[in-house]
Amino acid sequence: MATGTTNAKSQALKARVPHEIVNAMESVKETGESTSQFIIASMQGEIKRRQRRKAKEPE
């Protein structure tokens, strides 16, 4: 049973984004791509990038 912004598969997030970032995103989104799809793909890419960078750091 869903409660608030979290359900079994996902969680809704809310963030304020500067206008220039939103405009840049809109200018590069693929035809038919939703804002959610763009943000999820961007977050996945950033997570992978940071994980690779962290794995390279000496302990």
Secondary structure, 3 states (H helix, E strand, C coil): CCECCECCCCECCCCCCCHHHHHHHHHHCCCCCCHHHHHHHHHHHHHHHHHHHHHHCCC
